[in-house]
Structure formats: structure tokens, C-alpha cells
């Protein structure tokens, strides 16, 4: 019996747990997405890579033709802006929950940036669209959000800074000040995703607007900066293990006395932290689910490799050697458990919004990328030298996943926050334990017994 395509691309166990939480629309959309992925996206991935010129100048001016063709097909199929939930954004969203989209994000994760961009669900645009949909003024939404939703332009999110320990965002030094009817921005950012793309028309820039505020979380603001504004200087693309991710890139940028109108302030002065927390919560879950898709892709490649009869070593197929089967089993177990963790976090967001799911989001954020790195690493080992070469996607997958352990908050930050949250339970646990001991003592005295422990 052929398994349902949804089961084939997720797992029977996880689908069985969540099937009744999927609306008919979500089931239909997921089924369409799987077919689109198999029939259109997968055959186009190598084409997309080949269409990025190797010339260092022209590669940053390229709009990849095959992705544009996929976008046209995706829109006709209704596979567009799937990340934006109508529950939270009734004017702009689609009728999908975070849980429903999480499963779709796993499918997209198997196709890398090609799959996500093809359905207008790629970072950093997704997070920026959520910011504008939730916090933007009507004027900002009309000018910037609508073209983003239509896939006509792209965007960047500028928070991380050079020469600053910006894993603690309160350390950010970029200056945002008001001068008359203008806002002036000066600062030095880097690892700004999307800034290299020729279609990028706006940067959402976070900086300090009130450094003297007694509340360090009210010192920051977020401003819309047009990508072509005077003083915006893209210095260079950053590379991750040699990958530059052109044409999107992760760029170093200097904002040199950039001036924008007051109407470009998002939400209000000192609301920067509120904005980034609203932006990063769901985005982290999307990253995690895509990471699970990437891990699953790596495991699929590994299974094919170790059963390939042309790859015998010492007279045996690769899977017949001692540790290979164990590596496959560990990878499957880790993917399954991580998927359930992320689905649980997505369900918590649906029930209690991102703020009510901080524990689940934090755990997923540091567990899932590490898990995926481990799975990809095992697959690389099975491929030998070819695994770290440009002839397989595994090295690129590893570079992206390893970066995620730093992006949207380093692992150490999330581990610290989850650990501190657990420690807050200590007084309650101690009191409960003391109460049990009191009851235990009373029972022992009543029975005329002495404790053995």
C-alpha cells in the first residue's frame, strides 16, 4: 500500500498526532505543496544554482529566472505567503495556523532557499512582512508591505553589528535620532540577510534612539530605510565557510548619516524590543521546521548512498559496515523527536501567541539546528570526500544550519533563558517536597516505623 504523500514527507507518527488539527483547506494546501515540491521545485534546484553567474560582479545583480517561473506557478496554485496566518493578520494572511504552516515549512526546508522563495516564504522577508503587517502604519503597509506580499520587492533586517557583542541586543550602538522632521541613522551593521539582492528596496534597521533611558529595553527603535537612500553603503558580502549566498547574501553595511522622514518610524519611539520579539518568535519556529526538512533531505541522501551497489568498500555495501546502520537509526530518532518538539511549539504559539510559547520556542531553537547539523555530518561521512565538495548539497546545508546556531540569538542565550526559567521552579518544588516529607513522617509515626532511607 502506497503511503499518503503527507506521511511520506513527514512521518506516520507525527501526522497521526496532528491530522485532526488540520483544516480541510490546510490539508488541500499541503497536498498541493508536496506535489509542487516534487514536480516543480526539486527539478529546478540545480538549474537555479547554475543560473547564478560565477563572475563576482554580475552574480550580485542577478534575478534567478527559474525561481521567477516557479513563483508564477505557485501563485496560480494558491501556494503563496503561507507563513502569514489569517488568525493574526486577517487583512493580509491566509487561513493557516502556525502548526499547519510548520509542516509546510518542513517540506520547503528540503528545497533550500529555492523552495521558500518560490512561494514567497523566505527569510528575512517573512519576518519583515510580519513586522509591517502587525506594527506598520497604513502608509507603511501600502508602500512596503503590499509589494513584499506580491513578491515584487525584497527586504533586509539590520540588527547585528560589527565590533559589538550583539547577541545581547541592548549593546547595539547604531544611532537613531530625530532632527526636525527627519530621522538620522548612523551605524555599522553586518550579517544583514537579503541586503545583496538587487530587488531589495528596504531595510528595517534597529538602533538606539534613547540611550539614557533607565529601562534598557526601551532604548531602541526600528526604522524603515530605503535601500537606495544616500548614506547606505553595502561594504561587502560575508561568507559562511566560503559560501556567499548570492544574490541574496549576508552583507556588511554602514549607515552614514542616513536621513529618512519621521513617517518611517515603526510603531513608535522605544518600541524596538517589542517589535523584534514579535518578529523572532514565529520566525524561529519556521527556521526550525525548515531545518528538520534539511536534515530529512540529508538522511535521504545518506540512505541512497549507503545502499548504492557501486559504492562497495572492502567487499561490502556501505550499510553493511558496523556504524552506518546505527547512524541512520540515530538520525531518524533525532528527526522524529525534534519534529514533535517543533510541532508542540507551533501549537503553543497558536494557543497563546509567541509570548506564551517562549519556553517551547527557546528549547526548539537550540535543539533543532544542532540535531540537523549532526544528521548532515553523518551523511557527509557516508559520502566521504564527495560529501564536503560542491558536487553534493551537504556542505552547503551544513554551512546554513551551523549559522542558525548563531542567528536569531545564539544557542547559549536560549540555553541560559530556558535554564533560568527552570530554576524559577525551585521554591515550588522545595515546598512540595517538604510537604511530602511531612506527610511521610506522619505516616511512619502512625505505623510505628522508622524510615530506611
C-alpha positions, 0 to 999 in steps of 0.5 A: 500500500502506497503511503499518503504523500503527507506521511511520506514527507513527514512521518506516520507518527507525527501526522497521526498526532496532528491530522485532526488539527488540520483544516480541510483547506490546510490539508488541500494546501499541503497536498498541493505543496508536496506535489509542487515540491516534487514536480516543480521545485526539486527539478529546478534546484540545480538549474537555479544554482547554475543560473547564478553567474560565477563572475563576482560582479554580475552574480550580485545583480542577478534575478534567478529566472527559474525561481521567477517561473516557479513563483508564477506557478505557485501563485496560480496554485494558491501556494503563496505567503503561507507563513502569514496566518489569517488568525493574526493578520486577517487583512493580509494572511491566509487561513493557516495556523502556525502548526499547519504552516510548520509542516509546510515549512518542513517540506520547503526546508528540503528545497533550500532557499529555492523552495521558500522563495518560490512561494514567497516564504523566505527569510528575512522577508517573512519576518519583515512582512510580519513586522509591517503587517502587525506594527506598520502604519497604513502608509507603511503597509501600502508602500512596503508591505503590499509589494513584499506580499506580491513578491515584487520587492525584497527586504533586509533586517539590520540588527547585528553589528560589527565590533559589538557583542550583539547577541545581547541586543541592548549593546547595539550602538547604531544611532537613531535620532530625530532632527526636525522632521527627519530621522538620522541613522548612523551605524555599522551593521553586518550579517544583514540577510537579503541586503545583496539582492538587487530587488531589495528596496528596504531595510528595517534597521534597529538602533538606539534612539534613547540611550539614557533611558533607565529601562534598557529595553526601551532604548531602541527603535526600528526604522524603515530605510530605503535601500537606495537612500544616500548614506547606505553603503553595502561594504561587502558580502560575508561568507559562511565557510566560503559560501556567499549566498548570492544574490541574496547574501549576508552583507556588511553595511554602514549607515552614514548619516542616513536621513529618512522622514519621521513617517518611517518610524515603526510603531513608535519611539522605544518600541524596538524590543517589542517589535523584534520579539514579535518578529523572532518568535514565529520566525524561529519556529519556521527556521526550525521546521525548515531545518528538520526538512534539511536534515530529512533531505540529508538522511535521504541522501545518506540512505541512497548512498549507503545502499548504492551497489557501486559504492562497495568498500572492502567487499561490502555495501556501505550499510553493511559496515558496523556504524552506518546502520546505527547512524541512520537509526540515530538520525531518524530518532533525532528527526522524529523527536525534534519534529514533535518538539517543533510541532508542540511549539507551533501549537503553543504559539497558536494557543497563546501567541509567541509570548506564551510559547517562549519556553517551547520556542527557546528549547526548539531553537537550540535543539533543532539546528544542532540535531540537523547539523549532526544528521548532515555530518553523518551523511557527509561521512557516508559520502566521504570526500564527495560529501564536503565538495560542491558536487553534493548539497551537504556542505552547503546545508551544513554551512546554513544550519551551523549559522542558525546556531548563531542567528536569531540569538545564539544557542547559549542565550536560549540555553541560559533563558530556558535554564533560568526559567527552570530554576524559577521552579525551585521554591515550588518544588522545595515546598512540595517536597517538604510537604511530602516529607511531612506527610511521610513522617506522619505516616511512619509515626502512625505505623510505628516505623522508622524510615530506611532511607 
